[in-house]
Every structure is written in C-alpha cells, then in structure tokens.
Amino acid sequence: MKRLLLSLVLPLLGLALFAAEPLPLGRIDYVEGGVSLTRAGKVLPDPNPDDPLFSGDLVKTAGDGLLVIAMDKSTGMGGTITVRSKSALYLRLSEAKGEKKTQIDLLAGSVGSKVKKLASGAGTMQVTTGGTVAGVRGTEFEVAVSVNEASLVVCSEGEVSYGDGKEEVPVPAGKAVEKRPGERLRYLPVAVSSVRQFREKWIADEIAAFRADPVRALAFYEKNYTTLSGNFAKAFEPFQKSEVLRKWIEEDRAGAKPRALDPAVMREKKAIVGDLQSLRKTLFIFERVYYRLEEIEGLVAGTALERRELRPGLTAGDFLRRVRDERDGLARRVGLFRYAEKLYELRNEGGAGMPGSSGGDGFFGDDSDFFGGSDF
C-alpha cells in the first residue's frame, strides 16, 4: 500500500495541473542535439523552437546539446539564456514587492546569457550554483561549475556581482572570478575576446584535476550519495503517505481550481508544508551530487578506474552501477515531489512557492571543504 500514491500519481503528471498555466519565463529560440525538459516530474516530448518554458522547469543537455532561451517580457528582462552541453539547471521565476526575479539554479555544466532590464526596477536575474550567487545587472556572462565543485563567473559585457554568502565582489567586463571549496573568491585574468575559450579551458583543467586523484574524489561522492540517498528516502516516506497530497491529486485530476484563502486550503498547506520543506532541503543538496555523478560517469565508464576500490569491497564501477540502478526510482520520487510543489503553488496567492523555496543553502548545508576535508 505504501507505493499506492506514487503509482497513482505518475499517469496524472501534466494532465489538469497546467490548466491555469502561468505566463512563460521564456521560449525556445534555438535547440540542437540532445536536450530534455522536465516539468513537475514529467519529461516532455522533444523540445522545439517557440516552445514555452515555465518556472520550475528542469533543463538538461547531452554532450551534443545546446539550448537558447529567449526571455519573456513578463520577467522584466530581455535577452537570451544559453544552456551549454552537459548541463542541468532549474528555471525559476518569483515576485517580491512588485519586482520579478528570474533565478537559474545551475546543477551541473555551464550557462551563458546576454540580458538587460526592460525598464528600471522591472526585473532581476540570479544564477546560483548551490554555494554561490551571481547577480546580473544587464550584462553578458558565463557561469560554470565543475566536477570538483568549483565555480566560475566570466563577464564580457556590463557587470556581475558574485558572492558566496561571506563576501561579494564585482565582476566587470574582461574579468573572471573563481570559487573553490574552502577558499575565498579570487579573480582570474581573461581576455574579453575569448570568454568561451576561457570557460572551456577552465572546465578541461577541472577534469584534468579530477583525473589526477579520481579515487579520492569518488570516495567522497560515494559517502555523500549514500548519506543523502538515505536522508531523502526517510523524508519521502511520510510525504508519499500524505492524505493532503492524495486529496490535491484527486482535485487536480478533476480540474478543480483551489482558492488560496479558503480556510480548508490553508489548513491543508500547513499540514503538508513541513514534509515538503524537509524534502526540498535534502533534494537541494542531493541533486547536485547526482548530476555531478552523471558527468563523472562519462569520465569513468570503460576505463581501468572502474576496478579501483573506493573502500574495501566497493569499486568505482560498483558504485556507479548502483547509481544507475537507482536512477528510475529516484526520478519517480523527485517527479512526485515537483508535482506536489506545483500543487502547493496553485494554492498560494500569486503562485508563490513554499517558504524558503528559493534555495541558497551551501552544497552540504555548511562550510564543508569538498576536497579539502579530513575524510580521506
């Protein structure tokens, strides 16, 4: 019986949920190679030019993938967002005090953009990587994250503000700033005419650094994947049994339009929000580990590294096979959670998300040094 709700919801994803769809965050301007879009846990058919993208959409690109998004004027911003190959990110749009905020939550890979405000105070944009935030002020820029959990911002026009929760620095045109785990932000020299080449070289150097000591890195990933997977499963158990969630799914299937200020709806939100917040907090960290592992799998598969032991009795190949075997089950559970998020938003005035749903936690929720700790 405990799997009943999960099996019930899967065929319903994407049915009545989007009957009252909000304005799009943007539309596809160009698509190339392997690109997938996931909305509230449902993977959409092959994306095409002019298809809309909405807040909460997950965008993934394969090794040959590229996606260019033209921002919608409803965001208060104009311009394009370019999702590079081997990337994964969430698109989010929120509003506070009359100002729209577009947030790109970069899980893996890199993203570029050339954007500007359509009017004074009309909108803002941020790119988050888990431990850092790049604030855009009408500019052309690139943000990348690596398998070593380093992040990079390169600006070729205008200015970006870049911070890690402890300090914030300006990144003007022609400058780049790098953030490494356990270290302060630092400027790197870069030629304005070679921003893309600089980013590509930085990523190649990061991969070379990973290959210099892959067992150490993979052992850290294995430890954290195992811990976070257990935490996610523990938080998911009461969530999937929620009577409130079951009721919301049935209402969505029937095409009901909930009223945010209905006392019954407010009680239901109060009853389920704790489970949602607990899952979101774990998933915010877990997804970053997961998508780094997707990239690492491509570096390890078919090499002698698969036979190296991460700990007695567990090889790198064993660990990565476990991740692959758990992939479909994890996707279904994440899909149910994202669906529940949307159902919650539909019951909020203005479509706002859960309290604290904008993210911003560090990669491990504290100041852990990803590769500089004493766990090895």
N, C-alpha and C positions, 0 to 999 in steps of 0.2 A: 504493500500500500504506500510505502514512503516514496516510491518512484511515480505514483499516480499523477501528481500535479505536474511533474516535469514532462511526462509523456503526454499529458493533456494539452500543455501549452504550446508544444512545438508546432503542431499544424496550424495554430492560431496566429503565430507571429506574422505581423504585416497585414492582417485582414482589416478589422474595423479600427485598428489603432490610429491609422492615419486619415481617418475620415475628416478630422479637423486639423489637418496638417498646417504647421506654421509657415511663414514666409521662408524661402530657401536662404541659406547662408551664401550660396553661390551656385554656379552652373559649370558643367564641364566645358572647357574651352578646347582642350586637346587631350587625346588619350592614345597611348602607344604601348604595345606589349602587354604583359601580364599585370592587370590592375583589378582589384576586387573592392567592393563596397559592402559594408555590413551595417544594417540599420536595425536597432533594437534586437540584435541577435540573429537577424535573418540576412543571409548572403543574397544580394540582389543579382539579377542576370547581368550579362556583360555590359559594362557602362559604355555609354555613347555620348558624343558631343551634344550639348544642350540639356543633358540630364541634370536635374536639380540635386544639390547636396544640402543636408539639413544638420542642425545642431545635434550632436551625439553620434554622427556617422563615423565609422571606422574605415580608414582608407589604407589599403596595403598594396605595395607594388613589388613585383618579382624582379629578378636580375635584369630583365629586359623592359621593365615597366617604367612609365612616365605619365604623370597626370598634371594638367594645368587647369586650375580652377579660376574662373572669373568671378570676383566677389560681387554679391548683390548689393544694390544701393541701400537696402533695408539695414545693412550692417553699419552704415555711416562711413564706409570705406570704399575706395575704388582701387582697382588694380587686380593683380593675379597672385595666386599661390601655386608654387610648383613643387610637387611631391616627386623626389628623385627615386631612382631604383633602389631596391632592397630596403624599403622604408615602411613604417607603420605609424599611424597617428590618428588621433581623435580630433574632430572639429567640434567646437562648442561656441554657442552664442548666448550671451546673457545680457541683462539690462539692469542698471542700478542708477537711481536718481536721474532717470531720463537719458542716460548715456549708454549706448550699445558697446559691448566688449566682445570681440572675437578672440577666442583662445585656441591655439593649436597645441595639443598635448602630444609631443613627439616621443614615441616609444622606442623607435629604432630608425637608423638611417639618417636622412637629411632632407631639409625642406628649404626652399628659397621663395622670396616674394619681392614684388615691387608694388608698393601700396601707398596711398595717401588718403587723408581725410577729405570727405566731400564738402565739409563745412566745419567751422570752428565748433569744437565740442560734440561733433556728430558721432564719433566712434573712436575706439581704441583697438589695438591688437597686441596680443602677447603670444610668445612661443615658450612653452615650458618643457623642460626635459626631466622633471622629477625633482632635481635639486637646484635648478637654475631657472631664471625667468628673463626673457629678452622682451623689452617693451619697445614697440615700434612707434616712431614719430613721423611717419611719412618717409619711406626710405626703401632702398634696395639692399637686400641682405641674404645671407645663408646661415642656417643653424644646422649643426650635425652632432650626433652622439656616436660613440664608438663601443666596441665590444668590451673595452676596458673601463667603461663608464665615465670616460672623459667627454666633455662637450666643448663645442667651438661656435663662436659667432664671428662672421666676417661681414663687414659693411662696405658697400661700394658706392652708395649714394645716400645723402642725408645723415641720420644718426640713430643709433640704437642704444637704449640703456640696458645694462646687463648686470644681474645680481644673483647672489646665491643665498640670500637670507641674512648674511653677515655684512656684506658690503655691496655696493653698487657702483659701477663705473660707466662712463660714456664710451661708446664705440663709434667714432666718426668715420666718414668715408676714408678708405685706404687703410683701416686698422682691423685687427683681429684680436679677440680675447679668448683665452682657453681656460677651462676649469677642470682641474684634475682632482680626484678624490683625496681629501686630506690636505689639499694645498689651496692657497689663495688664488684669486683671479690674476691672470698675467697677460700682458699684451704680447702679441707676436707680430713681426714685420710681414707685410704682404703688399704686393703690387696691385694697384687699383684695377689694372687691365687683366689680371689673372686670378680673379676671385674663385672661379670654378676650378681652375687647375690647382689652386692652393688647397681648396677643400678636398679635392680628390687625392692630392699628395698626403694631406693630413690623415685621411682615412686609411690610405695604404700604409702609412707609417704606424698607425694604430694596430692594424692587422699584423704587421711585422713584429710589433712589440708583444702581441698576444702569442704568436708562434714561437717567440723566444723562450717562453715558460708556460706552455699551454696547460700542463697538468695542474700547476698551482691555481691558475685561473678557473679551470673546470671544476676542481675540487671545491672552490668557494661557491661556484654556481650550484653544484650538486647539493651542498649543505643548505643553501638558502632556498633552492627549489623545494627540497624535501620539507623544510620547516614551513614555508609559505603554503605549499600544497595542503599540508595538514591543517593549517590555520583556516584556509579557505573552505575545506571540507567541513570543519567544525562549525564555521559561521553559516554555511549553506544549509545545514541540517534543519535548524528551526525555521529558517526563511522559507524553504520549499513546502513546509507543512502549514504555512500561514493561512488561516481561514479568510483573512482580509484579501490576500493575494488571489485566492481562489474566487472570491466574490468579484474582485475587479476584473479578472479574466472573463468571467461569465458576462459581466456588464459590457465589456469591450466587444465580446463576440456578438452581443445583441445590439450593438450600436448605440448604447446609452451615452448621454452627454452629462457627466457629473458636474455638480456645482461646487466651486471651491469653498463657499461659505456655508454650505449645508452642515449643520451640527454633526450629522452622522458621518459625513465625509471627513470632517475634522477629527473625529474620534478614531476613524479608521487610519488616517495618516499618522496619528500619534501612536497607534498600536504597532504599526509596521516600520516606522522610521528608524528605530533602533537597529533592527535586523539589516535594513538597507545600508545604514551608515557603517555598521560593522563589516559587511561585505565589501563596501566601497573602499574602506581603508586598507583592507588586505589586498584587494584586487589592484589598487593603485600601484602597489609595490610588485605584486605577483606578475602582472602583465609585462612589466619592464624586464624582469628576469626571463619570462617566457620568450619575448621577442628577441632578446639578446641571444638566447639559445637557438632560435631559428637561424640566426645569422651564423652562429658558431657551428651549427650542424653542417653547414655548407663548407666550412673550413676543415672539418674533421673527417667527414664521410669519405670512405675509401682510402684513408691514409693509415700508416702504422700507428698513429696516435690512438686509434680505436682500441688497440690492445693494451694501452698503458693503464695501469691501475691508479684510480683516484684515492682509493683506500683499500685495505685488504679484502679481496673477493669481489670488488666492483671496478670494472674497466670503464673507460670513457665511452666505449661502444654500448656497454650495458646501460649506462645512464641515459644516453641519447635515445636508445630504443625504448626505454621506459617513458621518456617524454613523448615520443611519437605514439606509443600505445595509449597514452592518457589524453592525447590531443582532442579526439572527438568528444569524449565525455566532458572535458573542460569547456570546449566550445559550447556544448548544450547548456551547461550550467551558467556560463557567462551570458549566453543568449537570454536565459530566463531572467537573470538579474537586470540586464539592459532593458528588457521589456518592462520589468517592474518599475524601473526608473522612469520610463516614459509614462506609464500609468500614473505614477505619483505626480509627475509634472502636469499631466492633464487635470489633476485635482488641485493644482496650485494657481492662485490668481496670477495671471500674466505668464503662466507656463514656466515659472522658475523651478530650478531643481531643488534637491534636498539641501538642508543647512550644511554648509561646509563642502558642497559638491564640486567646487571649482578646483580641488586638488591643492598642490603646493607643498605636500609633505616631502621630506627628503627621500632618497632612494630606499633607505632602510629605516626611515622614520626618525633618524638621529644623525649624528655626525660621523657615522661609521666610515672608515677608510677602506674602500672596496678591495684594493690590492695591497694596502699598507698595514693591515692589522696583524695580529699575532696568532691568527687561526691556522697558519701553515707551519 
